[in-house]
Amino acid sequence: MDRRTFVCALTGGLLAAPLAATAQEIKAGKVYRLGMLTPGMSPASSPSVAATVLPVILRELGYVEGQNLVIEQRFAEGKLHRLPGLARELVQLRVDALVAASPPAVQAAKDATKTIPIIMLLSFSDPVELGFVANLARPGANITGVLLVAEPSMIAKRLQLISEVVPRVARIAVLATSEAQSRTQVQWAEKAAPALSVKLVAVEVRDADYDRAFATMVAERADALLVVASVILSTDRERIIQLAAKHRLARNL
C-alpha cells in the first residue's frame, strides 16, 4: 500500500492536485526511490521542468530528497536506442515508480517491467493508439500518467507567427527528431507553408548532433527557425538557443 500512496502522490503532484492527506500516510522509515527516464541530454545547465518541479511538489507532500526520497535519473542524450538499457537499469534499482517522458521512453519502460508503476508524460501523442493503455479513463496494467493534449495544428500557428514577426522571411528551418509526434508536427507545418509563401527546411537532429543540424540549415539558407514540441528538444533548448544566435536565426521555441 505504501508504494501505491507514493505513486498517487507523484501523479497527483504532476497534475498539481492537492493531496494533503497523502503526506500523513507515508510509511515511517521507508526510503522511496523514484526513477526518471528521458530521451534528452542531462540538463546540468538547464534543468527540465520535471527534474526541478517534481522534487518541490513531492517535498510539499512529505517526500524529501536525502531523507525519505532518492531520485534516480537516466538520460539517453538523444540516442533513443539507449532507452531500453537505461530502463532496465532503473528496474534493477527497484525503484518504486518510474517517470517516463516521451513515447520512446514509455515504451522502453513498458518493455522493462510489468509490475513497477510507470508514470508517462506525453504531449502530441495518443497513449491508447500507441498501445500504452487500454483507455484514458481506465489505463489498466502498470501505466498511468499525464497527457498534455495539444493539437498538432498548433505548429501551423507558430509558423504563421514567425512569418509575421520576421520581415521578408522566405525559408524557415523546422528542427525535429525521429519521434513520431515530431514528424507529425512537421507534416502539419508543411501543409501550412504554401499559404504563408514560405519554404520549409525540415532538419531532423540525430544523436544530439546539433552542429550538423545547424550546418544543414545554414547550407539551405534558412532565415528563421521553428522548433517542434519535443521532450528531447526542450531538454536541449539552451544548446539550440546558442546555435540559433550564433547563426543569426530568428527562432520560435
Summary of the structure (lengths in Angstrom):
residues: 253
radius of gyration: 19.8
end to end distance: 41.7
largest distance: 63.8
contacts: 831
relative contact order: 0.13
helix: 42%
strand: 20%
